[in-house]
Amino acid sequence: MGVAALVLGIVSAIAAFIPFCNTIAFIPAVVGLILGIVETVKKSKNNEPKGMGIAGIVLNACAIVLIIIWVVCLGSAIATVQ
């Protein structure tokens, strides 16, 4: 699950910079965040290394922040044109 969270985070972070694709990228970012959290909780109970889960959580959280920033910037740009 850690690898899936990391891959979803990478895809979401890249898609966050594409203007109208970033709203769609919000869904994989949230799914990746959930997968990363589940991975970290499972690994912490078994005292296993949880680096991939933490990396997935951080990357997906950054992707969500990027998506929100770009949506706000795009919305303000469209509002100033009208």
N, CA, C and O of each residue as an XYZ file, in Angstrom:
328
protein
N       0.810     -1.194      0.000
C       0.000      0.000      0.000
C       0.852      1.256      0.000
O       0.426      2.302     -0.489
N       2.057      1.155      0.549
C       2.945      2.303      0.577
C       3.378      2.716     -0.809
O       3.475      3.905     -1.112
N       3.640      1.722     -1.660
C       4.034      2.016     -3.031
C       2.868      2.656     -3.783
O       3.066      3.597     -4.552
N       1.670      2.155     -3.566
C       0.489      2.727     -4.220
C       0.260      4.161     -3.763
O      -0.091      5.019     -4.573
N       0.454      4.429     -2.483
C       0.301      5.793     -1.977
C       1.340      6.706     -2.592
O       1.040      7.851     -2.931
N       2.559      6.214     -2.740
C       3.625      7.015     -3.330
C       3.357      7.295     -4.806
O       3.552      8.418     -5.272
N       2.915      6.288     -5.535
C       2.612      6.472     -6.956
C       1.441      7.437     -7.144
O       1.491      8.311     -8.009
N       0.396      7.284     -6.345
C      -0.732      8.200     -6.444
C      -0.333      9.629     -6.083
O      -0.845     10.586     -6.664
N       0.571      9.770     -5.138
C       1.058     11.091     -4.784
C       1.840     11.739     -5.907
O       1.685     12.931     -6.171
N       2.685     10.956     -6.573
C       3.464     11.482     -7.693
C       2.546     11.893     -8.834
O       2.698     12.978     -9.394
N       1.601     11.038     -9.180
C       0.667     11.342    -10.267
C      -0.181     12.567     -9.921
O      -0.409     13.417    -10.781
N      -0.640     12.666     -8.698
C      -1.465     13.799     -8.282
C      -0.665     15.094     -8.253
O      -1.177     16.150     -8.625
N       0.585     15.016     -7.814
C       1.426     16.220     -7.771
C       1.724     16.726     -9.178
O       1.755     17.936     -9.406
N       1.942     15.827    -10.110
C       2.186     16.242    -11.495
C       0.908     16.789    -12.112
O       0.937     17.814    -12.793
N      -0.206     16.117    -11.881
C      -1.479     16.565    -12.455
C      -1.987     17.847    -11.808
O      -2.857     18.516    -12.366
N      -1.465     18.194    -10.653
C      -1.904     19.421     -9.979
C      -1.520     20.663    -10.757
O      -2.161     21.704    -10.608
N      -0.495     20.581    -11.580
C      -0.045     21.741    -12.352
C      -0.779     21.902    -13.670
O      -0.623     22.928    -14.332
N      -1.570     20.924    -14.070
C      -2.332     21.013    -15.314
C      -3.661     21.700    -14.993
O      -4.409     21.215    -14.144
N      -3.969     22.820    -15.654
C      -5.060     23.695    -15.204
C      -6.401     23.036    -14.893
O      -6.876     23.178    -13.767
N      -7.025     22.339    -15.802
C      -8.353     21.812    -15.498
C      -8.325     20.346    -15.097
O      -9.362     19.767    -14.773
N      -7.165     19.756    -15.118
C      -7.003     18.369    -14.692
C      -6.772     18.279    -13.185
O      -6.896     17.204    -12.596
N      -6.433     19.415    -12.559
C      -6.098     19.379    -11.141
C      -7.305     19.082    -10.258
O      -7.145     18.528     -9.171
N      -8.497     19.434    -10.697
C      -9.661     19.112     -9.882
C      -9.932     17.608     -9.887
O     -10.424     17.054     -8.904
N      -9.610     16.959    -10.995
C      -9.771     15.510    -11.077
C      -8.674     14.820    -10.275
O      -8.892     13.734     -9.737
N      -7.500     15.436    -10.188
C      -6.370     14.845     -9.457
C      -6.581     14.869     -7.954
O      -5.816     14.251     -7.214
N      -7.596     15.567     -7.496
C      -7.882     15.618     -6.059
C      -8.302     14.247     -5.535
O      -7.968     13.886     -4.406
N      -9.022     13.494     -6.335
C      -9.524     12.177     -5.912
C      -8.378     11.186     -5.668
O      -8.348     10.553     -4.612
N      -7.428     11.028     -6.615
C      -6.315     10.110     -6.308
C      -5.437     10.597     -5.163
O      -4.833      9.785     -4.462
N      -5.359     11.906     -4.964
C      -4.562     12.424     -3.848
C      -5.182     12.028     -2.513
O      -4.467     11.662     -1.580
N      -6.494     12.100     -2.419
C      -7.169     11.714     -1.178
C      -7.059     10.200     -0.962
O      -6.835      9.746      0.160
N      -7.215      9.425     -2.035
C      -7.082      7.966     -1.926
C      -5.664      7.594     -1.506
O      -5.475      6.719     -0.661
N      -4.669      8.255     -2.092
C      -3.280      8.003     -1.724
C      -2.988      8.391     -0.282
O      -2.222      7.718      0.407
N      -3.599      9.475      0.169
C      -3.427      9.892      1.564
C      -3.993      8.839      2.515
O      -3.374      8.510      3.526
N      -5.152      8.325      2.189
C      -5.774      7.280      3.017
C      -4.923      6.012      3.012
O      -4.722      5.393      4.057
N      -4.423      5.626      1.832
C      -3.564      4.440      1.754
C      -2.282      4.619      2.558
O      -1.823      3.681      3.210
N      -1.708      5.804      2.516
C      -0.497      6.067      3.283
C      -0.738      6.002      4.780
O       0.093      5.489      5.529
N      -1.874      6.523      5.212
C      -2.212      6.481      6.642
C      -2.438      5.042      7.096
O      -1.961      4.639      8.157
N      -3.167      4.267      6.291
C      -3.420      2.862      6.635
C      -2.110      2.089      6.689
O      -1.899      1.284      7.596
N      -1.228      2.331      5.719
C       0.076      1.664      5.699
C       0.889      1.992      6.946
O       1.488      1.102      7.550
N       0.913      3.262      7.332
C       1.699      3.680      8.496
C       1.143      3.077      9.780
O       1.910      2.656     10.647
N      -0.167      3.029      9.912
C      -0.772      2.454     11.117
C      -0.496      0.953     11.196
O      -0.170      0.432     12.263
N      -0.628      0.258     10.061
C      -0.368     -1.182     10.066
C       1.088     -1.498     10.384
O       1.374     -2.420     11.148
N       1.999     -0.743      9.807
C       3.416     -1.000     10.031
C       3.843     -0.625     11.447
O       4.731     -1.266     12.009
N       3.228      0.400     12.030
C       3.609      0.784     13.391
C       3.144     -0.248     14.417
O       3.779     -0.413     15.458
N       2.048     -0.940     14.135
C       1.591     -2.002     15.043
C       2.527     -3.206     15.015
O       2.694     -3.892     16.024
N       3.138     -3.462     13.854
C       4.035     -4.608     13.711
C       5.503     -4.245     13.891
O       6.371     -5.094     13.692
N       5.794     -3.021     14.257
C       7.165     -2.523     14.428
C       8.018     -2.749     13.183
O       9.166     -3.186     13.277
N       7.451     -2.450     12.022
C       8.157     -2.559     10.752
C       8.484     -1.152     10.257
O       7.867     -0.186     10.707
N       9.440     -1.019      9.340
C       9.755      0.307      8.799
C       8.568      0.876      8.027
O       7.931      0.169      7.245
N       8.280      2.135      8.247
C       7.097      2.748      7.644
C       7.441      3.948      6.774
O       6.654      4.889      6.666
N       8.613      3.914      6.155
C       9.077      5.042      5.350
C       8.240      5.307      4.119
O       7.963      6.463      3.800
N       7.831      4.259      3.421
C       7.032      4.441      2.203
C       5.670      5.039      2.529
O       5.168      5.877      1.780
N       5.076      4.624      3.623
C       3.788      5.181      4.018
C       3.887      6.649      4.376
O       3.024      7.446      4.009
N       4.941      7.004      5.094
C       5.125      8.408      5.473
C       5.415      9.251      4.242
O       4.906     10.366      4.124
N       6.228      8.737      3.320
C       6.505      9.461      2.079
C       5.222      9.647      1.267
O       5.014     10.704      0.671
N       4.371      8.636      1.243
C       3.090      8.758      0.544
C       2.185      9.786      1.193
O       1.512     10.549      0.500
N       2.164      9.813      2.518
C       1.337     10.804      3.225
C       1.815     12.213      2.908
O       1.009     13.088      2.593
N       3.118     12.436      2.989
C       3.666     13.775      2.746
C       3.433     14.205      1.309
O       3.024     15.340      1.061
N       3.688     13.320      0.362
C       3.532     13.669     -1.046
C       2.074     13.934     -1.409
O       1.786     14.859     -2.168
N       1.163     13.143     -0.880
C      -0.249     13.368     -1.162
C      -0.762     14.634     -0.486
O      -1.600     15.337     -1.050
N      -0.277     14.930      0.702
C      -0.674     16.169      1.365
C      -0.169     17.378      0.591
O      -0.884     18.370      0.448
N       1.061     17.297      0.090
C       1.590     18.390     -0.735
C       0.795     18.532     -2.036
O       0.546     19.647     -2.496
N       0.401     17.407     -2.622
C      -0.397     17.454     -3.850
C      -1.757     18.100     -3.586
O      -2.239     18.878     -4.409
N      -2.374     17.790     -2.458
C      -3.667     18.400     -2.121
C      -3.511     19.905     -1.936
O      -4.356     20.675     -2.392
N      -2.443     20.330     -1.271
C      -2.205     21.765     -1.087
C      -1.968     22.444     -2.438
O      -2.492     23.532     -2.677
N      -1.186     21.819     -3.322
C      -0.953     22.370     -4.649
C      -2.250     22.487     -5.438
O      -2.480     23.488     -6.117
N      -3.086     21.479     -5.349
C      -4.359     21.502     -6.072
C      -5.228     22.645     -5.574
O      -5.829     23.362     -6.375
N      -5.301     22.822     -4.271
C      -6.116     23.907     -3.715
C      -5.568     25.268     -4.133
O      -6.336     26.161     -4.490
N      -4.244     25.435     -4.091
C      -3.638     26.711     -4.494
C      -3.920     27.011     -5.960
O      -4.280     28.139     -6.299
N      -3.761     26.018     -6.839
C      -3.997     26.248     -8.254
C      -5.470     26.523     -8.560
O      -5.773     27.333     -9.435
N      -6.375     25.871     -7.865
C      -7.800     26.134     -8.084
C      -8.149     27.564     -7.663
O      -8.905     28.252     -8.348
N      -7.594     28.003     -6.536
C      -7.840     29.374     -6.076
C      -7.236     30.381     -7.047
O      -7.873     31.382     -7.375
N      -6.015     30.127     -7.512
C      -5.373     31.048     -8.453
C      -6.127     31.097     -9.771
O      -6.326     32.175    -10.332
N      -6.541     29.960    -10.262
C      -7.289     29.927    -11.518
C      -8.649     30.603    -11.367
O      -9.100     31.313    -12.265
N      -9.295     30.378    -10.233
C     -10.577     31.029     -9.985
C     -10.450     32.527     -9.884
O     -11.302     33.256    -10.393
N      -9.393     33.009     -9.231
C      -9.219     34.470     -9.127
C      -8.848     35.070    -10.475
O      -9.248     36.194    -10.780
N      -8.091     34.342    -11.283
C      -7.752     34.839    -12.610
C      -8.983     34.925    -13.502
O      -9.136     35.881    -14.261
N      -9.852     33.940    -13.414
C     -11.087     33.960    -14.216
C     -12.004     35.067    -13.719
O     -12.686     35.706    -14.520
N     -12.033     35.305    -12.409
C     -12.901     36.333    -11.862
C     -12.425     37.730    -12.254
O     -13.252     38.624    -12.438
N     -11.123     37.941    -12.385
C     -10.631     39.259    -12.770
C     -10.843     39.537    -14.242
O     -10.920     40.700    -14.640
N     -10.940     38.508    -15.059
C     -11.160     38.693    -16.502
C     -12.592     39.132    -16.758
O     -12.836     39.935    -17.658
N     -13.516     38.636    -16.009
C     -14.925     38.971    -16.243
C     -15.247     40.292    -15.757
O     -16.391     40.731    -15.874
